[in-house]
Amino acid sequence: MTENPLFRPFQLKSLNLKNRIVMAPMTRSFSPDGVPGTNVAEYYTKRAAAEVGLILSEGTVIDRPSSSNDPNIPHFYGPSALAGWQNVIHDVHQAGGQMGPQIWHMGVMDNHRSGWLPSTPFEGPSGLLNPETTNGHTMTESDIADSIAAYGRAAADAKRMGFDCVEIHGAHGYLIDQFFWEGTNHRTDQYGGKTVAERNRFAIEVIQEVRRQVGDDFAVILRLSQFKPQDYTAKLAKTPQEMEAWLQPLSDAGVDIFHCSQRRFWEAEFNGSDLNFAGWAKKITGKVSISVGSIGLSGEFMAAFRGESSQPSSLDELLRRMDRGDFDLAAVGRPLLADPNWAEKIRENRTSELKGFSKEALSILV
Ligand SMILES: Cc1cc2nc3c(=O)[nH]c(=O)nc-3n(C[C@H](O)[C@H](O)[C@H](O)COP(=O)(O)O)c2cc1C
């Protein structure tokens, strides 16, 4: 399998990966009071020991009073949570892996089903969860400045603790994406505007601050999506020109790697070309990109939350696109959530041992 483009090494700044397989960030809610314990460290370490090139952590939230809607989602601030993460990266390195935390602020959220609420109301560009629903307060300029500083502190902590890179979560309808999207950003100051290029300012300032904190040689990944859980058909960029107006300033601000989230990686982003989102991001910015979305599985992840099962599927189309140079890295979510040995099985061509995915896998940490 040495010809397999998934198993070519990859080097960029602080990253030295043995292969191109990335574990996609996946929230697990197994960190009581925001502190990841030894069970979380074991979970990631098993993937590191079984051929995953780069592990991205589940989203882990920044130091803002309402950055999370779930008490079991890990923090990336405070002595106890950071000590937990220090164990995680220590063990992952011992097992020969590389890892970056996914730094997250959820923005305006639905209340958690348990009834738990953060100490202050959710915050977002316009207090909106979706175009129809308000469930939080509109951020002031000082809220915005404090949030940007908190992203920067988290990135600085990641570097100081020995992580190999950092990923900023700008996708899936959470805080940064709430600024990008016209459906949730109705601001009339410099953080709002009619075009995505105008609504880009918050993200640009986050990336600039992160870059300032980590220096030039530490890899910074930005995760983006066109779709929102609030609206699968939403498109921040409807044309390649709009995508350029969105991504180029983010690239200039210091993004090294664009992590382009789709529900199905094979879907073309625009008419007239079969390039997907990661393909366009790389073509437009010249930066490295990661593709993701139903790699090796028959069904997509949002449907999985509703109970739909998926079966293993061929990687041929992924490999065709990687061979063509469309994107550099491939992130895999559910297959690695359910099976720590997925990457090893792919490398060793043990396809008959691959498992499908069903909703039950979400409730355990294997
Ligand atoms: C249980 C679960 C939790 C997820 N949590 C996050 C998250 O914290 N941050 C994020 O950017 N994406 C998250 N995602 C999306 C995944 O990173 C990935 O993009 C998606 O599952 C598609 O990949 P897959 O088809 O290989 O599963 C989550 C997905 C799943 C299944």
The ligand as an SDF file (V2000), in Angstrom:
LIG
                    3D

 31 33  0  0  0  0  0  0  0  0999 V2000
  -20.3290   12.6440   17.5530 C   0  0  0  0  0  0  0  0  0  0  0  0
  -19.8250   13.7450   16.6800 C   0  0  0  0  0  0  0  0  0  0  0  0
  -19.3650   14.9190   17.2650 C   0  0  0  0  0  0  0  0  0  0  0  0
  -18.8600   15.9630   16.4660 C   0  0  0  0  0  0  0  0  0  0  0  0
  -18.3290   17.0770   17.0730 N   0  0  0  0  0  0  0  0  0  0  0  0
  -17.6820   17.9980   16.3270 C   0  0  0  0  0  0  0  0  0  0  0  0
  -16.9120   19.0290   16.9370 C   0  0  0  0  0  0  0  0  0  0  0  0
  -16.7770   19.1240   18.1770 O   0  0  0  0  0  0  0  0  0  0  0  0
  -16.3100   19.9300   16.1320 N   0  0  0  0  0  0  0  0  0  0  0  0
  -16.4190   19.8590   14.7690 C   0  0  0  0  0  0  0  0  0  0  0  0
  -15.8530   20.7030   14.0690 O   0  0  0  0  0  0  0  0  0  0  0  0
  -17.1120   18.8670   14.1720 N   0  0  0  0  0  0  0  0  0  0  0  0
  -17.6940   17.9230   14.9010 C   0  0  0  0  0  0  0  0  0  0  0  0
  -18.3170   16.8610   14.2950 N   0  0  0  0  0  0  0  0  0  0  0  0
  -18.2250   16.7140   12.8410 C   0  0  0  0  0  0  0  0  0  0  0  0
  -17.0330   15.8260   12.4590 C   0  0  0  0  0  0  0  0  0  0  0  0
  -15.8030   16.4600   12.7500 O   0  0  0  0  0  0  0  0  0  0  0  0
  -17.0310   15.4740   10.9610 C   0  0  0  0  0  0  0  0  0  0  0  0
  -16.9000   16.6460   10.2060 O   0  0  0  0  0  0  0  0  0  0  0  0
  -18.2990   14.7380   10.5570 C   0  0  0  0  0  0  0  0  0  0  0  0
  -18.5860   13.6800   11.4550 O   0  0  0  0  0  0  0  0  0  0  0  0
  -18.1600   14.1720    9.1520 C   0  0  0  0  0  0  0  0  0  0  0  0
  -17.1550   13.1930    9.1220 O   0  0  0  0  0  0  0  0  0  0  0  0
  -17.5620   11.6250    9.0450 P   0  0  0  0  0  0  0  0  0  0  0  0
  -18.5460   11.5360    7.9300 O   0  0  0  0  0  0  0  0  0  0  0  0
  -16.2520   10.9500    8.7580 O   0  0  0  0  0  0  0  0  0  0  0  0
  -18.1490   11.2560   10.3600 O   0  0  0  0  0  0  0  0  0  0  0  0
  -18.8530   15.8280   15.0640 C   0  0  0  0  0  0  0  0  0  0  0  0
  -19.3330   14.6420   14.4900 C   0  0  0  0  0  0  0  0  0  0  0  0
  -19.7940   13.6010   15.2650 C   0  0  0  0  0  0  0  0  0  0  0  0
  -20.2510   12.3300   14.6120 C   0  0  0  0  0  0  0  0  0  0  0  0
  1  2  1  0
  2  3  1  0
  2 30  2  0
  3  4  2  0
  4  5  1  0
  4 28  1  0
  5  6  2  0
  6  7  1  0
  6 13  1  0
  7  8  2  0
  7  9  1  0
  9 10  1  0
 10 11  2  0
 10 12  1  0
 12 13  2  0
 13 14  1  0
 14 15  1  0
 14 28  1  0
 15 16  1  0
 16 17  1  0
 16 18  1  0
 18 19  1  0
 18 20  1  0
 20 21  1  0
 20 22  1  0
 22 23  1  0
 23 24  1  0
 24 25  2  0
 24 26  1  0
 24 27  1  0
 28 29  2  0
 29 30  1  0
 30 31  1  0
M  END
$$$$
